[in-house]
Amino acid sequence: MSATSGTPVVRAITPQQVRTLRHAVLRPFEPPEKIVYHGDEAADTLHAGAFLDERLVGIASVCREPMPQGREPEGWRLRGMATLPEVRGRGFGRALLEACFAHISAHGGQLLWCNARVVALGFYAHLGFVAEGEQFEIVPIGPHFVMTRRL
């Protein structure tokens, strides 16, 4: 895929690169060096970056992590999924998730889960995720649902 055609180009990036967009899009109230998630440094974690004209415009990280309350102990968790507002609706989020799906499948995983912001439920549902349980609040971010997708 050409990086200049407006087509998403996705490749593995470092945890440090991910933290810049985590800060800018997801947690502007925290400095980038503080936005370290469980599993960021695990050997089989994928940090995927979506690029437009060599500019990082989207991120997603997946790591092995059981679902809450011990359900699905072999699950993989999606964390820090974000795209810059100016590229939303152009396929960058889908391309990031497809890279995550491929990575998890290559590592024998069969379930991906996340804590999805309510404003993103439609995006995840369109890509095959299902909401589970009740809505809950993550302070100071806002309302969320656990969502899952079988691979």
Sine and cosine of phi, psi and omega as CSV:
sin_phi,cos_phi,sin_psi,cos_psi,sin_omega,cos_omega
0.00,0.00,0.66,-0.75,0.00,-1.00
-0.98,0.18,0.73,-0.68,0.00,-1.00
-0.96,0.27,-0.24,0.97,-0.04,-1.00
-0.97,-0.24,-0.06,1.00,-0.06,-1.00
-1.00,0.05,-0.06,1.00,-0.09,-1.00
1.00,0.04,0.00,1.00,0.04,-1.00
-0.99,0.11,0.69,-0.73,0.00,-1.00
-0.87,0.49,0.72,-0.69,0.15,-0.99
-0.89,-0.45,0.86,-0.51,-0.05,-1.00
-0.89,-0.46,0.72,-0.70,0.07,-1.00
-0.50,-0.86,0.31,-0.95,0.04,-1.00
-0.92,0.40,0.62,-0.78,0.04,-1.00
-0.74,-0.68,0.08,-1.00,-0.04,-1.00
-1.00,0.05,0.35,-0.94,0.10,-1.00
-0.84,0.54,-0.57,0.82,0.00,-1.00
-0.91,0.41,-0.64,0.77,0.04,-1.00
-0.90,0.43,-0.63,0.78,0.01,-1.00
-0.89,0.46,-0.65,0.76,-0.11,-0.99
-0.90,0.45,-0.47,0.88,0.03,-1.00
-0.88,0.47,-0.75,0.66,0.01,-1.00
-0.97,0.24,-0.52,0.85,0.11,-0.99
-0.82,0.58,-0.69,0.72,0.00,-1.00
-0.92,0.39,-0.78,0.63,-0.12,-0.99
-0.90,0.44,-0.64,0.77,-0.14,-0.99
-0.98,-0.22,-0.67,0.75,-0.16,-0.99
-0.99,-0.16,-0.62,0.79,-0.11,-0.99
-0.66,-0.75,0.90,0.43,-0.03,-1.00
-0.91,0.42,-0.25,0.97,0.00,-1.00
-0.99,0.10,-0.03,1.00,0.03,-1.00
-0.84,-0.55,0.61,-0.79,0.06,-1.00
-0.93,0.36,0.53,-0.85,-0.06,-1.00
-0.79,0.61,-0.61,0.79,-0.04,-1.00
-0.93,0.36,-0.23,0.97,0.03,-1.00
-1.00,-0.06,-0.17,0.99,-0.08,-1.00
-1.00,-0.06,0.93,0.37,0.01,-1.00
-0.94,-0.34,0.84,-0.54,-0.03,-1.00
-0.98,-0.21,0.47,-0.88,0.12,-0.99
-0.81,0.59,0.73,-0.68,0.04,-1.00
1.00,0.01,-0.12,0.99,-0.03,-1.00
-0.82,0.58,-0.59,0.81,-0.09,-1.00
-0.98,-0.18,0.08,1.00,0.00,-1.00
-0.91,0.42,0.56,-0.83,-0.08,-1.00
-0.88,0.48,-0.54,0.84,-0.04,-1.00
-0.98,-0.18,0.16,0.99,0.10,-1.00
-0.95,0.30,0.63,-0.78,0.12,-0.99
-0.94,-0.35,0.79,-0.62,0.21,-0.98
-0.94,-0.34,0.93,-0.37,-0.04,-1.00
-0.97,-0.24,0.65,-0.76,0.06,-1.00
-0.85,-0.53,0.69,-0.73,0.10,-1.00
-0.98,-0.20,0.73,-0.69,-0.09,-1.00
-0.84,-0.54,0.59,-0.81,0.13,-0.99
-0.77,-0.64,0.88,-0.47,-0.04,-1.00
0.79,0.61,0.67,0.74,0.01,-1.00
0.92,0.40,0.18,0.98,0.07,-1.00
-0.99,-0.15,0.77,-0.64,0.04,-1.00
-0.95,0.32,0.88,-0.47,-0.06,-1.00
-0.85,-0.53,-0.10,1.00,0.01,-1.00
-0.36,-0.93,0.45,-0.89,-0.02,-1.00
-0.61,-0.80,0.40,-0.92,0.17,-0.99
-0.36,-0.93,0.60,-0.80,0.06,-1.00
-0.79,-0.61,0.66,-0.75,0.09,-1.00
-0.77,-0.64,0.69,-0.73,0.03,-1.00
-0.59,-0.81,0.36,-0.93,0.08,-1.00
-0.93,0.38,0.81,-0.58,0.08,-1.00
-0.30,-0.95,0.81,-0.59,0.03,-1.00
-0.89,0.46,0.46,-0.89,0.10,-1.00
-0.92,0.39,0.38,-0.93,0.04,-1.00
-0.84,0.55,0.43,-0.90,0.00,-1.00
0.87,0.49,0.42,0.91,0.10,-1.00
0.97,0.26,0.03,1.00,0.07,-1.00
-0.94,0.34,0.62,-0.79,0.07,-1.00
0.79,0.62,0.93,0.37,-0.04,-1.00
-0.90,0.43,-0.28,0.96,0.00,-1.00
-0.99,-0.16,0.33,0.94,-0.06,-1.00
-0.96,0.28,0.26,-0.96,0.14,-0.99
-0.89,-0.46,0.61,-0.79,-0.04,-1.00
-0.93,-0.36,0.72,-0.70,0.14,-0.99
-1.00,-0.05,0.78,-0.62,0.01,-1.00
-0.69,-0.73,0.51,-0.86,0.13,-0.99
0.91,0.43,0.55,0.83,0.05,-1.00
-0.96,0.27,0.84,-0.55,-0.03,-1.00
-0.37,-0.93,0.56,-0.83,0.18,-0.98
-0.75,-0.66,0.49,-0.87,0.07,-1.00
-0.91,0.42,0.60,-0.80,-0.06,-1.00
-0.81,0.59,-0.58,0.82,-0.08,-1.00
-0.95,0.32,-0.21,0.98,0.03,-1.00
-0.93,-0.36,0.02,1.00,-0.01,-1.00
-0.90,0.44,0.61,-0.79,-0.01,-1.00
0.99,0.12,0.13,0.99,-0.05,-1.00
-0.92,-0.40,0.18,0.98,0.09,-1.00
0.99,-0.10,-0.01,1.00,-0.02,-1.00
-0.94,0.35,-0.68,0.74,0.04,-1.00
-0.89,0.46,-0.70,0.71,0.04,-1.00
-0.86,0.50,-0.71,0.71,-0.01,-1.00
-0.89,0.46,-0.64,0.76,0.05,-1.00
-0.88,0.47,-0.73,0.68,-0.01,-1.00
-0.91,0.42,-0.61,0.79,0.04,-1.00
-0.88,0.48,-0.63,0.78,0.07,-1.00
-0.90,0.44,-0.65,0.76,0.03,-1.00
-0.91,0.42,-0.70,0.71,0.03,-1.00
-0.85,0.53,-0.71,0.70,-0.02,-1.00
-0.89,0.45,-0.67,0.74,0.00,-1.00
-0.89,0.46,-0.74,0.68,-0.02,-1.00
-0.89,0.45,-0.71,0.71,0.03,-1.00
-0.87,0.48,-0.65,0.76,0.02,-1.00
-0.90,0.44,-0.40,0.92,0.03,-1.00
-0.98,-0.19,0.27,0.96,0.08,-1.00
0.99,0.17,0.14,0.99,0.00,-1.00
-0.97,0.23,0.47,-0.88,-0.01,-1.00
-0.78,-0.63,-0.14,0.99,-0.03,-1.00
-0.65,-0.76,0.74,-0.67,0.11,-0.99
-0.89,-0.45,0.69,-0.73,0.05,-1.00
-0.70,-0.71,0.33,-0.94,0.03,-1.00
-0.40,-0.92,0.30,-0.95,0.23,-0.97
-0.99,-0.10,0.97,-0.25,-0.10,-1.00
-1.00,-0.09,0.75,-0.67,0.11,-0.99
-0.89,0.45,0.60,-0.80,-0.02,-1.00
-0.82,0.57,-0.61,0.79,-0.01,-1.00
-0.91,0.42,-0.28,0.96,-0.03,-1.00
-0.96,-0.27,0.07,1.00,-0.06,-1.00
-0.84,0.55,-0.68,0.73,-0.01,-1.00
-0.88,0.47,-0.67,0.74,0.04,-1.00
-0.85,0.53,-0.77,0.64,-0.03,-1.00
-0.92,0.40,-0.66,0.75,0.01,-1.00
-0.88,0.48,-0.63,0.78,0.02,-1.00
-0.88,0.48,-0.44,0.90,-0.01,-1.00
-0.98,-0.20,0.32,0.95,0.15,-0.99
1.00,-0.08,0.10,0.99,0.04,-1.00
-0.99,0.16,0.49,-0.87,0.02,-1.00
-0.83,-0.56,0.73,-0.68,0.06,-1.00
-0.96,0.26,0.65,-0.76,0.01,-1.00
-0.79,-0.61,0.65,-0.76,0.08,-1.00
0.97,0.25,-0.30,-0.95,-0.08,-1.00
-0.99,-0.11,0.39,-0.92,0.11,-0.99
-0.90,0.44,0.58,-0.81,0.05,-1.00
-0.64,-0.77,0.29,-0.96,-0.07,-1.00
-0.96,-0.26,0.72,-0.69,0.20,-0.98
-0.93,-0.38,0.94,-0.34,-0.04,-1.00
-0.99,0.14,0.73,-0.68,0.07,1.00
-0.99,-0.17,0.38,0.93,-0.15,-0.99
-0.99,0.13,-0.69,0.73,0.02,-1.00
0.75,-0.66,-0.19,-0.98,-0.08,-1.00
-0.96,0.29,0.59,-0.80,-0.04,-1.00
-0.64,-0.76,0.27,-0.96,0.22,-0.97
-0.75,-0.67,0.53,-0.85,0.23,-0.97
-0.96,0.26,0.74,-0.67,0.06,-1.00
-0.80,-0.60,0.55,-0.83,-0.01,-1.00
-0.75,-0.66,0.40,-0.92,0.13,-0.99
-0.57,-0.82,0.80,-0.59,0.11,-0.99
-0.99,0.17,0.65,-0.76,0.00,-1.00
-0.97,-0.25,0.00,0.00,0.00,0.00
